[in-house]
Amino acid sequence: MIEQIVSRAPVYLLVAVRCFAFIMALPFFSSKTFPRIVKVALAGYMAYLIFPHVDFSAYSPYIRVLPGGGTDFSLEYIFLLVGEGLIGLIVGFFVSLIFASFSSAGQFFSFQMGFSASEVYDAMNQVENPLMGQYFNLVAMLIFLQNRWAQQVFTKVVSSSFDVLNALSLIAERERMVRFLLGGLTQLFSDAFIISLPIMGTLLLISVTMGILSKAAPQMNLLSEGFPVMILTSFFIILSLLPQLCEFFMHSFEFGFEAVGKLFNEFLNAGGGS
């Protein structure tokens, strides 16, 4: 196996670049707290497992072997490396969109809940994120790991992408890929709105009630009494709906993987495979 990798080092490098770009775009793995050397080692190990099953015959005109046994790294090969890295980033970015919907849901009602000043640095997403967004993101990550979807991402999604996608097919079907990513962004806001809607609706009713009470009894200090009520009510709703939220998280992951599978089937039917 090592001899085969050495003899076909340019092809192995293409596989490793896609795997490394995919890992760099994934949640949790893209965090700065995750050592860079571990990311490189994981990408190399993934490429080692996937390499025997990869057929890059479409790249053969762009990978020239010298008479002495070496390889001519031409400008076309550099573009192929960039294309493989772009494919890995796109696939990993779509998985990140699924997690972003849970984080965005927490951002929607954090201000209304009274946690507008609670934004702290989220090491997982490397952005300033409200506490409720981090909480939903953490629950989603636990569900993602518990249901072994992480293994499916590394074993099925990445390996299947080599069967149907390459840099040449990505250029030929770029409009289809753009529509796929725009659909992922639309689904992000849709899922975030569905998750946060019960809490936002309840808090809106509480705000309207406090407004009526402030008109009826102006001497009441509703500003100091309203925030604890909103916070306690929000926590009670989240605790009551947590089983349903977990089921929705699972449904979101299933829908995301189905969307990726449909995209791969479309590329395969269009003849865009390697």
C-alpha positions in Angstrom: 0.0 0.0 0.0 2.8 2.4 0.8 4.5 1.6 -2.5 1.3 2.4 -4.3 0.9 5.7 -2.5 4.5 6.7 -3.3 4.1 5.7 -7.0 0.8 7.7 -7.2 1.7 10.5 -4.9 0.0 13.3 -6.9 -3.3 11.4 -6.7 -2.9 10.7 -3.0 -2.2 14.4 -2.4 -5.4 15.3 -4.2 -7.4 13.0 -1.9 -5.6 14.4 1.2 -6.2 18.0 0.3 -10.0 17.4 0.0 -10.0 15.5 3.3 -8.1 18.3 5.0 -10.3 21.0 3.7 -13.4 19.1 4.8 -12.0 18.7 8.3 -11.1 22.4 8.5 -14.7 23.3 7.6 -16.4 21.0 10.1 -17.7 22.2 13.4 -15.6 21.2 16.4 -12.8 20.1 14.2 -12.3 23.6 12.8 -11.8 25.0 16.3 -8.4 26.5 17.2 -8.5 24.3 20.3 -8.2 21.3 18.0 -4.5 20.8 17.4 -3.4 21.4 13.8 -1.1 18.4 13.7 -4.1 16.2 14.7 -6.1 17.6 11.7 -3.3 16.9 9.3 -2.9 13.4 10.7 -6.6 12.7 10.5 -6.7 14.0 6.9 -3.7 11.7 6.0 -5.4 8.7 7.6 -8.7 9.4 5.8 -6.8 9.7 2.5 -5.0 6.5 3.3 -8.3 4.6 3.7 -10.1 6.3 0.7 -7.1 6.3 -1.7 -7.4 2.7 -3.0 -11.1 3.2 -4.0 -10.6 6.5 -5.8 -10.6 6.7 -9.6 -9.2 10.0 -10.8 -8.9 8.9 -14.4 -10.4 12.2 -15.5 -7.3 13.9 -14.1 -4.9 11.8 -16.1 -4.3 14.4 -18.9 -3.3 16.9 -16.2 -0.9 14.6 -14.2 2.2 14.0 -16.4 4.7 11.3 -15.3 8.3 11.9 -16.3 10.4 9.2 -17.9 12.5 8.8 -14.8 9.5 8.0 -12.7 8.9 11.4 -11.2 5.9 13.7 -11.7 5.6 17.0 -13.4 3.7 19.3 -11.2 2.2 21.7 -13.8 0.0 24.7 -13.4 -3.0 22.5 -14.2 -2.2 20.3 -11.3 -2.2 23.3 -8.9 -5.6 24.2 -10.1 -6.8 20.6 -9.4 -5.5 20.9 -5.9 -7.4 24.1 -5.4 -10.6 22.5 -6.8 -10.3 19.5 -4.5 -9.8 21.8 -1.5 -12.9 23.8 -2.6 -15.0 20.6 -2.8 -14.0 19.7 0.7 -14.8 23.2 2.0 -18.3 23.1 0.3 -19.2 19.7 1.8 -17.9 20.7 5.3 -19.6 24.1 5.0 -23.0 22.5 4.4 -22.6 20.4 7.6 -21.7 23.6 9.4 -24.9 25.2 8.1 -26.9 22.6 10.0 -25.2 23.5 13.3 -25.5 27.2 12.5 -29.3 26.9 12.5 -29.3 25.8 16.2 -26.9 28.6 17.1 -29.0 31.2 15.2 -32.1 30.0 17.1 -30.5 31.0 20.4 -29.6 34.4 19.0 -33.2 35.1 17.9 -34.7 35.0 21.4 -31.6 35.8 23.6 -32.3 39.6 23.3 -36.0 39.2 24.0 -35.2 36.8 26.8 -33.0 39.4 28.6 -29.6 37.8 27.7 -28.6 40.4 25.2 -25.4 41.3 27.1 -24.4 37.6 27.6 -22.4 37.2 24.3 -19.2 35.4 25.0 -16.6 33.8 22.7 -17.7 30.5 21.3 -14.5 28.4 20.9 -16.5 25.8 18.8 -17.6 28.3 16.1 -14.9 31.0 16.8 -17.5 33.8 17.0 -19.2 35.9 19.6 -22.3 33.9 20.4 -25.1 34.3 23.1 -25.2 31.7 25.9 -28.4 30.2 24.6 -26.9 29.8 21.1 -23.9 28.0 22.6 -26.3 25.8 24.7 -28.3 24.7 21.6 -25.1 24.2 19.7 -23.7 22.0 22.5 -26.9 19.9 22.6 -26.8 19.4 18.8 -23.1 18.4 19.0 -23.9 15.8 21.6 -26.8 14.4 19.5 -24.5 14.4 16.5 -21.9 12.4 18.3 -24.3 10.1 20.1 -26.1 9.0 17.0 -22.8 8.3 15.2 -23.5 10.8 12.5 -19.9 11.8 12.8 -18.8 8.4 11.6 -21.3 8.6 8.7 -19.9 12.0 7.7 -16.3 10.6 7.6 -17.1 7.2 6.1 -20.1 7.8 3.8 -20.2 11.5 2.8 -16.5 12.0 2.2 -16.0 8.7 0.4 -19.2 9.1 -1.7 -18.0 12.6 -2.7 -15.0 11.1 -4.5 -17.3 8.9 -6.6 -19.4 11.7 -8.0 -17.5 15.0 -7.6 -14.2 16.2 -8.9 -12.8 19.7 -9.8 -13.9 19.3 -13.4 -17.5 18.3 -12.7 -17.7 21.1 -10.1 -17.0 23.7 -12.8 -19.4 22.1 -15.2 -22.2 21.9 -12.6 -21.5 25.1 -10.7 -25.1 26.4 -11.0 -26.4 23.2 -9.4 -23.9 23.6 -6.5 -24.8 27.2 -6.0 -28.5 26.3 -5.8 -27.7 23.6 -3.3 -25.8 26.0 -1.0 -28.5 28.7 -1.3 -31.1 26.0 -0.4 -28.9 25.2 2.7 -29.0 28.8 3.8 -32.7 29.0 3.4 -33.1 25.9 5.5 -30.8 27.4 8.1 -33.1 30.3 8.8 -36.2 28.1 8.5 -35.0 25.7 11.1 -33.8 28.5 13.4 -37.2 30.2 13.2 -39.1 27.0 14.0 -36.8 26.2 17.0 -37.2 29.7 18.5 -40.8 30.4 17.6 -42.4 28.9 20.8 -40.1 30.9 23.0 -40.4 34.1 21.0 -44.2 33.9 20.8 -44.5 33.3 24.6 -42.1 36.2 25.4 -44.1 38.4 23.0 -47.3 37.7 25.0 -45.5 38.5 28.3 -44.2 41.8 26.8 -47.7 42.7 25.7 -49.1 41.8 29.2 -46.5 43.9 31.0 -47.3 46.8 28.7 -51.0 46.6 29.6 -50.1 46.3 33.3 -47.8 49.3 33.1 -50.7 51.4 31.7 -53.1 50.1 34.3 -50.6 50.6 37.2 -47.8 53.0 36.3 -46.4 52.9 39.8 -45.3 49.2 39.3 -41.6 48.8 38.5 -42.1 46.3 35.6 -38.6 46.8 34.3 -37.1 45.1 37.4 -39.8 42.5 37.6 -40.2 41.7 33.9 -36.8 40.4 33.2 -36.8 37.6 35.9 -40.2 36.5 34.7 -39.0 36.4 31.1 -35.9 34.5 32.0 -37.7 31.9 34.2 -40.4 31.4 31.6 -37.9 30.9 28.8 -36.0 28.3 30.8 -39.3 26.6 31.7 -40.3 26.4 28.0 -36.8 25.1 27.0 -36.9 22.5 29.7 -40.5 21.4 28.7 -39.7 21.3 24.9 -36.2 19.8 25.2 -37.3 16.3 24.1 -39.1 17.7 21.1 -36.1 19.9 20.3 -33.8 16.9 20.4 -36.1 15.1 17.9 -36.1 18.2 15.7 -32.3 18.3 15.8 -32.2 14.6 14.7 -34.7 15.4 11.9 -32.5 18.3 10.8 -29.4 16.1 10.5 -31.4 13.4 8.6 -32.7 16.0 6.2 -29.3 17.5 5.7 -27.7 14.1 4.9 -30.7 13.3 2.5 -30.0 16.6 0.8 -26.4 15.7 0.3 -27.4 12.3 -1.0 -29.8 13.8 -3.5 -27.0 16.2 -4.7 -24.6 13.3 -5.2 -27.3 11.4 -7.1 -27.9 14.4 -9.4 -24.2 14.7 -10.1 -24.1 10.9 -10.8 -27.1 11.0 -13.1 -25.6 14.0 -14.9 -22.4 12.1 -15.6 -20.3 14.3 -13.4 -18.5 11.5 -11.5 -14.8 10.9 -11.6 
